[in-house]
Amino acid sequence: MDLKQLESFVRVAELGSFTRAAIALGVQQPLLSRHVRQLEVELRQNLLDRNGRGVTLTEAGRVLLEHARGILHQVEVAREDLGAVRGALGGRVSIGLPPSLSRLITVPLCQAFKQKLPGAQLTLTEGFSLQMYEALRSGRLDMAVLYNPTISPELETSSLHEESLMLIGSPAAMRQHALKAKTELTLQQVSALPLILPSQPNAFRLLIESEMLNAQLRPRVVLEVDGLNAILELVREGLGFAVLPPYTLSSHVPSNDFSLHRITRPKLMSQLRLVWSARRQLTPTHQAAIAITQERVSDALRGFIQEMKGW
């Protein structure tokens, strides 16, 4: 087997289609099919089940996929180490961002990469925690920014920011429930309000329900919506309240459409952390990417907090 064959197999397996993999790799589909078939002949096992809707992995294919990803990663590490010897950092870096943060951090993060790692290819992916955990495990993501990540020997983490969740409402909803602007609410008061929350297993939903359970409370969920923009639009229309970090409103500051309320007794503290696989060796480019991400996320959040002081 050779590297081209392994790369072809990995992309077909990940994308579930020879057609999509050929487009992603920029090669002709017959060549891609030949690479995979040569692997199967050499290993004397079928790696893929082919059907009209695409391909799925056989048991042998799943075993090889894990090894192939590791082999290709080690080759990339070797290339980057050799590039570092001559003072040039390059290669690919894939970072996952949560929807609540992506609007605030995407531009400054891309600008920093362009300035500090001009030879690297940056890929940003927006997604929820469960999706990004799986992408980290499979190697599709090199690192991800996550809320309250589960402690695991497979993951390394670095703290970025700690923030208390706040109740976000509209002026109409405030009047309906007799709330004054910028008032502090207890968790018990919040539990009685109509809430628009993401569905399980969203990190914010888990935190809210866990803290309420500890206080022998239950949230009054009127809508479950898995989309930050959709949640905020529903809140703007007065259909309920959201419980989110304040920087989810980064594109709305200043705004008369929303009102923020601190939650006390207890506070809903959410930790934002940068996470990467402990099983994969970090390249010099990845190490630089971690430092850049830590710096830019911290700077962006600090700037937003300053901007909010007059809101």
C-alpha positions in Angstrom: 0.0 0.0 0.0 1.1 3.6 -0.6 0.1 7.0 0.8 -2.1 7.9 -2.2 -4.1 4.7 -1.7 -4.5 5.4 2.0 -5.5 9.0 1.4 -8.0 7.9 -1.3 -9.5 5.3 1.1 -9.8 7.8 4.0 -11.6 10.5 2.0 -14.0 8.0 0.4 -14.7 6.5 3.9 -15.2 10.0 5.5 -17.4 11.4 2.7 -19.3 8.2 2.0 -19.0 8.6 -1.7 -16.5 8.1 -4.5 -17.9 11.1 -6.3 -17.6 13.5 -3.4 -14.1 12.2 -2.5 -12.9 12.6 -6.1 -14.1 16.3 -6.0 -12.5 16.9 -2.6 -9.1 15.4 -3.8 -9.3 16.9 -7.3 -8.8 13.6 -9.1 -10.7 11.5 -11.5 -13.2 9.1 -10.0 -11.8 6.0 -11.9 -8.3 6.7 -10.4 -9.8 6.9 -7.0 -11.7 3.7 -7.4 -8.5 2.0 -8.6 -6.6 3.1 -5.5 -9.2 1.7 -3.2 -9.5 -1.5 -5.1 -5.7 -2.0 -5.1 -5.8 -1.7 -1.3 -8.6 -4.3 -1.1 -6.7 -6.7 -3.4 -3.5 -6.3 -1.4 -5.2 -6.8 2.0 -7.5 -9.5 0.6 -10.5 -8.0 2.3 -13.4 -5.8 1.2 -13.0 -2.4 2.9 -16.2 -0.8 1.6 -19.8 -1.9 0.9 -20.9 -0.2 -2.3 -24.6 0.6 -2.9 -26.6 3.0 -4.9 -26.5 5.6 -2.2 -22.8 5.6 -1.7 -20.5 3.4 0.4 -20.3 2.2 4.0 -17.3 0.7 5.9 -17.0 -3.0 6.5 -15.5 -4.2 9.8 -12.1 -4.4 8.1 -12.6 -0.9 6.7 -13.2 0.5 10.1 -10.0 -1.0 11.4 -8.0 0.3 8.5 -9.5 3.7 8.7 -8.2 4.2 12.3 -4.7 3.1 11.3 -4.7 5.1 8.0 -5.6 8.3 9.8 -2.8 7.8 12.2 -0.3 7.0 9.4 -1.3 10.1 7.4 -1.1 12.2 10.5 2.4 11.0 11.2 3.4 11.8 7.6 2.0 15.3 8.1 3.9 15.7 11.4 7.2 14.7 9.6 6.6 17.2 6.8 5.9 20.0 9.2 8.9 19.1 11.4 11.1 19.3 8.4 9.5 22.6 7.4 10.2 23.9 10.9 13.9 23.1 10.4 14.0 25.6 7.6 11.8 28.1 9.5 8.6 27.6 7.6 5.4 26.5 9.4 2.7 25.0 7.1 0.1 22.3 6.8 -3.6 22.1 7.6 -5.3 23.2 10.9 -9.0 22.4 11.4 -10.7 24.2 14.3 -14.3 23.8 15.5 -16.2 26.7 16.9 -19.6 26.8 18.7 -22.3 28.9 17.0 -22.6 31.2 20.1 -18.9 32.3 19.6 -18.3 31.9 15.9 -19.6 35.4 14.9 -17.4 37.1 17.4 -14.2 35.2 16.8 -14.1 34.1 13.1 -12.7 37.3 11.6 -10.0 38.0 14.2 -9.0 34.4 14.2 -8.6 34.3 10.4 -6.7 37.6 10.4 -4.3 36.2 13.1 -3.6 33.0 11.1 -3.0 35.0 7.9 -0.5 37.2 9.7 1.3 34.6 11.9 0.9 31.3 9.9 0.7 32.4 6.3 1.8 29.0 5.0 -0.9 27.1 6.9 -4.3 26.2 5.6 -7.0 27.0 8.2 -10.4 25.3 8.2 -13.1 26.5 10.5 -16.2 24.4 11.3 -19.2 25.6 13.2 -21.0 22.9 15.2 -22.4 21.7 18.5 -20.4 19.9 21.2 -21.5 16.4 20.4 -20.6 16.8 16.7 -17.2 18.3 17.6 -16.3 15.5 20.1 -16.9 13.0 17.4 -14.8 15.0 14.9 -12.0 15.3 17.4 -12.0 11.5 18.0 -12.1 10.7 14.2 -9.3 13.3 13.4 -11.6 15.5 11.2 -10.9 18.3 13.7 -7.5 19.1 15.2 -9.0 21.2 18.0 -12.3 22.7 19.1 -13.6 25.4 21.4 -16.1 23.7 23.7 -18.3 24.6 26.6 -17.9 22.5 29.8 -16.1 19.6 28.0 -16.2 16.2 29.6 -13.0 15.2 31.3 -11.4 12.4 29.3 -7.9 10.8 29.1 -8.3 11.1 25.3 -8.5 14.9 25.4 -6.2 17.7 26.4 -7.8 21.0 27.4 -6.8 24.6 28.0 -9.0 27.2 29.8 -10.1 30.2 27.7 -12.8 31.9 29.6 -15.4 31.5 32.4 -18.7 33.3 32.0 -22.1 33.2 33.8 -25.1 32.6 31.7 -27.7 35.3 31.6 -31.4 35.5 31.0 -32.1 37.2 27.6 -35.6 38.6 26.9 -37.4 41.2 24.8 -39.1 44.4 26.0 -42.5 42.8 25.3 -41.7 39.7 27.3 -40.3 41.9 30.2 -43.6 43.9 30.3 -45.7 40.7 30.2 -43.8 39.2 33.2 -43.3 42.5 35.1 -39.5 42.5 34.9 -37.5 45.6 35.2 -34.4 46.2 33.0 -31.1 44.9 34.3 -32.7 43.3 37.4 -31.1 40.2 38.9 -33.2 37.0 39.1 -32.8 33.9 41.1 -32.7 30.5 39.5 -36.1 29.8 41.0 -37.6 32.9 39.3 -36.0 31.9 36.0 -37.5 28.4 36.2 -41.0 29.9 36.2 -40.4 31.9 33.0 -41.2 30.5 29.5 -37.8 29.3 28.2 -36.6 28.7 24.7 -33.7 26.2 25.0 -31.6 24.0 22.7 -32.5 20.3 22.8 -30.4 17.7 24.7 -27.4 17.1 24.8 -26.5 20.8 24.4 -23.9 22.0 26.9 -26.0 25.0 28.0 -29.2 22.9 28.4 -27.3 20.3 30.5 -25.9 23.1 32.7 -29.3 24.7 33.2 -31.1 21.5 34.0 -28.4 20.2 36.3 -28.3 23.3 38.4 -32.1 23.4 38.5 -32.2 19.8 39.5 -29.8 20.5 42.4 -32.2 23.2 43.6 -35.2 20.8 43.1 -36.5 22.9 40.2 -37.5 22.2 36.6 -37.3 24.6 33.6 -40.5 25.6 31.9 -39.5 24.9 28.4 -41.9 26.2 25.8 -39.8 25.7 22.7 -36.7 23.5 21.9 -34.7 25.1 19.1 -31.3 24.0 17.9 -30.1 27.2 16.3 -28.7 30.3 18.0 -30.1 32.8 15.4 -33.5 31.1 15.5 -33.5 31.2 19.3 -32.7 35.0 19.3 -35.3 35.7 16.7 -38.0 34.0 18.8 -36.8 35.9 21.9 -36.9 39.1 19.9 -40.6 38.4 19.0 -41.4 37.9 22.7 -42.2 34.2 22.5 -40.0 33.3 25.4 -36.6 33.9 27.2 -33.2 32.4 26.4 -30.4 31.5 28.9 -27.1 32.1 27.1 -23.7 33.8 27.6 -24.0 37.5 26.9 -21.6 37.4 24.0 -24.1 35.5 21.9 -25.5 39.0 21.3 -22.2 40.3 19.9 -23.9 41.2 16.6 -26.7 43.1 18.4 -24.8 45.5 20.6 -26.1 48.1 21.2 -29.7 47.0 20.8 -33.1 47.9 22.1 -34.4 44.5 21.1 -33.0 42.6 24.0 -32.6 42.9 27.7 -30.1 41.1 29.9 -30.7 39.8 33.4 -28.1 38.3 35.7 -29.0 35.0 37.3 -28.1 34.5 41.0 -28.5 32.0 43.7 -26.8 30.1 42.1 -25.0 31.5 39.1 -24.9 29.4 36.0 -21.1 29.3 35.4 -20.0 28.0 32.0 -16.4 27.2 31.2 -15.1 27.8 27.6 -12.1 25.6 26.9 -9.9 24.7 23.9 -9.8 21.0 23.4 -7.5 18.7 21.3 -6.8 15.0 21.1 -4.3 13.6 23.5 -3.6 10.6 21.2 -2.2 12.6 18.4 1.2 14.3 18.4 1.0 18.1 18.0 2.9 19.5 15.1 4.7 22.9 15.4 1.9 24.4 13.4 -0.7 23.0 15.7 1.2 24.3 18.7 1.2 27.7 17.1 -2.5 27.4 16.3 -3.3 26.7 19.9 -1.5 29.8 21.1 -3.2 32.0 18.4 -6.6 30.6 19.3 -6.1 31.2 23.0 -5.0 34.8 22.4 -7.7 35.7 19.9 -10.6 34.2 21.9 -9.5 36.0 25.1 -9.0 39.3 23.2 -12.4 39.1 21.5 -14.3 38.3 24.7 -12.4 41.0 26.7 -13.3 43.5 24.0 -16.9 42.5 24.0 -17.1 42.8 27.8 -15.7 46.3 27.6 -18.2 47.2 24.9 -21.1 45.9 27.0 -20.3 48.1 30.0 -22.3 51.0 28.5 -25.1 48.9 27.3 
